[in-house]
Amino acid sequence: MATIHGKDLAVAPPFRRLLGAEIVTAPDVDTDSLGTFSGEIARPAPIVETCALKAELAFRTMDVDCAIASEGSYGPIDRLPFRPSGVEIMAFVDRRRGLRIIETLATHRTNWRLFSFAAGDPDVRAAATALGFPEYGVFVIANKDRSRQIKGLASLDEVVAAVDREANRSEDGTAILIADMRAHRNPTRMKVLRALSWKLAKRLQRLCPKCGVPGFGHIESRRGLPCEDCSAPTHWIDFEIDGCSVCGHAAARPRKDGRRTASRLSCRGCSTAHAS
């Protein structure tokens, strides 16, 4: 596994229990070179591609066939700006089989929040405590100069001093206090990574019925579940498609809830007729 933030502690138990596989941290890899939560280094590609690139870093320092890595993104939701959320991506790459599997997990389980303070603001201590500090880490950044991020703060006094210093350094006189989302400094994120690891390990248990390669699983959802009244297709999911990323074999499966029709309220024709 390519990580410098202890993610192997979250991934190892599911892989050991379900697959009998041991997770080994790749030595001498710098995953921060592919982007940092504190913002001083941007991702070189979209999040999914960056995650796969991160996994492949392991091949540079270890003679192994399989590698794994994760990438996360946290912040406010566009439609719900006051409710932070996140998405975790996990990539599994098997270079011998030519296999690449991506699993994702969206979550509202996060302490991500951002505060802005002027020097001397008495609310800094309370805000840091609300973020879970010191069990959870925090960053401090000058609002108008985000090239330097203060990390590794160990006490509330250090947090207050960093906010005062960075606020005085910023042109607008404010500093940002933000949750540290690095896995080793964020227990909630580690729990989300653990859940995603179970999801990925369960997928790797499934072999393609055609070529026998691991990772046969969901690749697409098809919409069009028929209306319970008129049988016209609706926007509801009708069935799921599982597939193999190596040989391309695919198979349809019904909805997990067993539902075969959609509510008439979800049907454009029936709801229009009802309204008129």
C-alpha positions, 0 to 999 in steps of 0.5 A: 500500500502506498501511504505515509499517513497510516492508512494501512491500519484501516485497510489491513483487517478487512483484507486479512479476514476476507482475502487472507492478504497482508497489507505492507506499506511501501517504503520510500514513497511520497504520496504528498507529491500527488496532492495534499489536504492542506493545499500547497500541492495540487492533484496532478489529475482528477481524483480517481486517476490520482488515486490510481497513480498513487497506488502505482507508486508502490511498484517503484519501491517494491517487487509486487504484483498488487498495490492499493491506495486511497484518495479523499475529498472533503468540504461543503456540499454545493446544494447544502453548503452548511453540511460538510461531506466527503468522498473516499476513493480506493484503487486496487491495481494488479499489474500482472493481470492488467486489473484496475478496480476503483471503489468509492464511498460517499459519507457525511461522517466527517468533522471537516469545518473551516473557521476564520479568525483575526489575531487575538480572537477569544473563540479560537480555543473553542473552535479547535476543541469543536474540531476534536483537537487534540485527538483530531489534528488542525491546520492553520493558514494565513488567509491571503498567503496559503503557501505555508500551512502550519501542521503538527500543532500539539496544544491549544496554546500552540494553535492560538499562537499559530492563528495570531502569527498567521493572521498578522502575516495575512494582508487581510488580518485573518487566519484560517483554522481548518480540520486536518483530514490526513488519515493519521490525524483524523479518527473519523476518516479512518473509520470511513476508510475501514468501511471502504476497505470492506467494500473493496475486499468483498468485491475482490472476493468475486471472480469473473464467471468468464475469465476468473479474474477477481473483482467482478462487480458493479459497473453501471446502473440502468434506469427505467423501472416501469410505473406501477400504473401505466408501465412507462419507464421512470427515472428509478433504477431498473437493474444493475450491471456487474462486469469484469474490467479485464475481459469485459464480461457483464451481467445484469442483476435485479435491484437489491430491494426486489422492487419491480415497479416505481411509484406513480408519483415518479412517473412523468405521465401519471403525475402530470395527469394527476395534477391536471 
